[in-house]
Amino acid sequence: MYEDEQIKILKILYELDEQEPGIPLSSDNLKLQLNMTYNELLSNFKYLNDEGYIELKEYYGEEFEAKITNHGIEIVKNIVDE
């Protein structure tokens, strides 16, 4: 269903949203938390964005920000409840 990396990303964004609702997380911060190359990170984020789990804002160069959507929050809650 979901890749482990995508679940980790959703959980990180969920935890941030619990602490600071609506605040996006930068790609630099995410690269520090996840053991992925920029291309792997962006590929996973584009998938999650296309599925409606996150909102992704890409900037010039290798920078982007992301925050979890309500749909993404429900996915994380369902995984935690399993």
Backbone as CSV, one residue per row, in Angstrom:
resi,resn,N_x,N_y,N_z,CA_x,CA_y,CA_z,C_x,C_y,C_z
1,MET,0.827,-1.185,0.000,0.000,0.000,0.000,0.876,1.256,0.000
2,TYR,1.548,1.522,1.093,2.425,2.683,1.177,3.851,2.200,1.387
3,GLU,4.803,2.958,0.898,6.205,2.658,1.124,6.592,3.147,2.514
4,ASP,7.560,2.480,3.119,8.032,2.884,4.449,8.465,4.349,4.477
5,GLU,9.144,4.789,3.412,9.616,6.175,3.362,8.454,7.157,3.391
6,GLN,7.396,6.824,2.677,6.236,7.710,2.630,5.537,7.773,3.979
7,ILE,5.495,6.659,4.680,4.907,6.644,6.022,5.752,7.496,6.963
8,LYS,7.074,7.371,6.882,7.957,8.190,7.719,7.723,9.673,7.450
9,ILE,7.616,10.036,6.186,7.384,11.430,5.817,6.065,11.928,6.412
10,LEU,5.011,11.146,6.244,3.708,11.550,6.778,3.749,11.687,8.299
11,LYS,4.438,10.768,8.965,4.518,10.840,10.426,5.293,12.076,10.877
12,ILE,6.372,12.406,10.192,7.145,13.609,10.528,6.283,14.857,10.358
13,LEU,5.580,14.933,9.232,4.725,16.100,8.985,3.548,16.153,9.960
14,TYR,3.035,14.986,10.330,1.942,14.916,11.300,2.399,15.441,12.668
15,GLU,3.579,14.976,13.099,4.104,15.418,14.393,4.345,16.931,14.409
16,LEU,4.861,17.469,13.307,5.055,18.914,13.222,3.715,19.635,13.294
17,ASP,2.717,19.111,12.586,1.402,19.741,12.572,0.757,19.719,13.960
18,GLU,1.036,18.687,14.731,0.531,18.626,16.106,1.153,19.733,16.957
19,GLN,2.445,20.008,16.732,3.160,21.019,17.511,2.888,22.431,17.004
20,GLU,2.900,22.587,15.681,2.731,23.899,15.052,1.800,23.764,13.846
21,PRO,0.500,23.774,14.066,-0.459,23.552,12.974,-0.266,24.517,11.801
22,GLY,-0.274,23.924,10.601,-0.217,24.720,9.379,1.155,25.183,8.954
23,ILE,2.183,24.910,9.753,3.540,25.355,9.422,4.201,24.312,8.518
24,PRO,4.691,24.710,7.335,5.360,23.743,6.453,6.766,23.421,6.940
25,LEU,7.266,22.278,6.515,8.618,21.837,6.839,9.473,21.940,5.588
26,SER,10.673,22.458,5.726,11.551,22.669,4.571,12.257,21.390,4.161
27,SER,12.659,21.331,2.888,13.381,20.170,2.381,14.708,19.983,3.110
28,ASP,15.362,21.066,3.477,16.622,20.954,4.216,16.409,20.232,5.543
29,ASN,15.363,20.602,6.246,15.055,19.962,7.517,14.719,18.487,7.309
30,LEU,13.967,18.200,6.266,13.583,16.812,5.988,14.776,15.950,5.590
31,LYS,15.702,16.514,4.822,16.893,15.756,4.433,17.697,15.348,5.663
32,LEU,17.678,16.172,6.702,18.376,15.836,7.936,17.693,14.689,8.681
33,GLN,16.370,14.619,8.581,15.609,13.609,9.313,15.482,12.280,8.575
34,LEU,15.601,12.307,7.255,15.425,11.102,6.448,16.728,10.782,5.715
35,ASN,17.013,9.538,5.582,18.230,9.122,4.892,17.917,8.904,3.406
36,MET,17.694,10.021,2.691,17.336,9.962,1.271,18.090,11.025,0.505
37,THR,18.316,10.754,-0.757,18.869,11.784,-1.626,17.771,12.799,-1.919
38,TYR,18.162,13.933,-2.470,17.174,14.948,-2.822,16.156,14.379,-3.819
39,ASN,16.626,13.642,-4.832,15.713,13.095,-5.845,14.745,12.079,-5.247
40,GLU,15.228,11.232,-4.337,14.335,10.277,-3.669,13.295,11.019,-2.829
41,LEU,13.751,12.025,-2.125,12.866,12.815,-1.288,11.788,13.491,-2.133
42,LEU,12.203,14.155,-3.193,11.250,14.867,-4.043,10.276,13.912,-4.715
43,SER,10.750,12.759,-5.154,9.877,11.771,-5.781,8.778,11.328,-4.817
44,ASN,9.150,11.031,-3.587,8.161,10.629,-2.581,7.196,11.762,-2.271
45,PHE,7.715,12.966,-2.190,6.860,14.109,-1.887,5.894,14.412,-3.027
46,LYS,6.348,14.260,-4.261,5.447,14.487,-5.401,4.321,13.457,-5.400
47,TYR,4.655,12.202,-5.092,3.623,11.166,-5.011,2.600,11.518,-3.925
48,LEU,3.099,11.849,-2.732,2.195,12.181,-1.625,1.351,13.406,-1.947
49,ASN,1.920,14.367,-2.651,1.176,15.553,-3.070,0.095,15.176,-4.082
50,ASP,0.461,14.379,-5.070,-0.506,13.964,-6.096,-1.672,13.178,-5.505
51,GLU,-1.406,12.426,-4.438,-2.455,11.639,-3.782,-3.281,12.473,-2.797
52,GLY,-2.858,13.718,-2.559,-3.608,14.602,-1.676,-3.260,14.477,-0.204
53,TYR,-2.151,13.795,0.122,-1.759,13.601,1.516,-0.970,14.790,2.077
54,ILE,-0.319,15.532,1.184,0.450,16.704,1.604,0.233,17.831,0.604
55,GLU,0.604,19.043,1.018,0.677,20.195,0.116,2.159,20.484,-0.086
56,LEU,2.574,20.513,-1.335,3.977,20.688,-1.686,4.161,22.005,-2.421
57,LYS,5.141,22.791,-1.985,5.520,24.022,-2.684,6.975,23.887,-3.089
58,GLU,7.217,23.894,-4.402,8.582,23.796,-4.906,9.129,25.188,-5.189
59,TYR,10.390,25.359,-4.891,11.071,26.620,-5.136,12.210,26.392,-6.114
60,TYR,12.825,27.458,-6.543,13.948,27.378,-7.474,15.088,26.582,-6.837
61,GLY,15.697,25.720,-7.635,16.798,24.912,-7.114,16.272,23.687,-6.396
62,GLU,17.029,23.196,-5.452,16.659,21.980,-4.729,15.995,22.306,-3.396
63,GLU,14.960,23.111,-3.454,14.277,23.507,-2.229,12.772,23.344,-2.402
64,PHE,12.139,22.874,-1.340,10.685,22.826,-1.305,10.230,22.813,0.145
65,GLU,8.943,23.030,0.335,8.311,22.954,1.640,7.092,22.054,1.511
66,ALA,6.743,21.425,2.611,5.568,20.562,2.594,4.865,20.616,3.933
67,LYS,3.549,20.438,3.868,2.770,20.283,5.097,1.690,19.242,4.838
68,ILE,1.274,18.594,5.893,0.308,17.506,5.786,-1.103,18.075,5.620
69,THR,-1.927,17.372,4.860,-3.326,17.755,4.680,-4.202,16.953,5.644
70,ASN,-5.470,17.286,5.698,-6.400,16.510,6.527,-6.444,15.051,6.088
71,HIS,-6.368,14.827,4.784,-6.368,13.455,4.264,-5.127,12.701,4.751
72,GLY,-3.983,13.371,4.741,-2.755,12.761,5.243,-2.827,12.468,6.732
73,ILE,-3.436,13.364,7.486,-3.604,13.160,8.926,-4.442,11.913,9.185
74,GLU,-5.510,11.738,8.433,-6.355,10.547,8.596,-5.583,9.266,8.296
75,ILE,-4.720,9.292,7.276,-3.906,8.108,6.948,-3.002,7.770,8.129
76,VAL,-2.328,8.763,8.691,-1.430,8.516,9.832,-2.216,7.973,11.021
77,LYS,-3.360,8.556,11.299,-4.181,8.084,12.425,-4.630,6.636,12.212
78,ASN,-4.993,6.287,10.974,-5.413,4.913,10.677,-4.245,3.934,10.833
79,ILE,-3.055,4.339,10.459,-1.876,3.471,10.589,-1.548,3.266,12.063
80,VAL,-1.616,4.325,12.845,-1.325,4.244,14.283,-2.347,3.362,14.984
81,ASP,-3.617,3.414,14.559,-4.676,2.635,15.178,-4.626,1.154,14.834
82,GLU,-3.886,0.795,13.771,-3.834,-0.630,13.348,-3.067,-1.482,14.316
